[in-house]
Amino acid sequence: MSSLEVFLTTIGMALITLACRAFFVLPKQDLPMPAWLREGLRYAPIAALAAVVAPELVMTQGHLVDTWRDARIFGALSGLAFYAWRPSLFGTIVCGTGTMLALRFTLGW
């Protein structure tokens, strides 16, 4: 691919992305949508995050984790326990990451 083709492809992709996202931003008033759809869209970011994180927790190189000695599982469980105790996003991340790193560095998991 030449430099011109890369440049034009990048510009084209940027314009398509802008057009897709501008559809929701440009109208002067809210788009009419049913209440059930508006309520459901509140959960879209959480669902997308879960769809990215869940496979990373239970799979390694395309295969299910077959041992309980996996630092990621204990990190996720400790983060979940911390969040149940005190709902703090920063604390949850620090607790889960700290547990995972401690298990990896001390036990070599």
Secondary structure, DSSP 8 states (H G I E B T S, - for coil): --HHHHHHHHHHHHHHHHHHHHHHHS-SS-----HHHHHHHTTHHHHHHHHHHHHHHHEETTEE---S--HHHHHHHHHHHHHHHS--HHHHHHHHHHHHHHHHHHT--
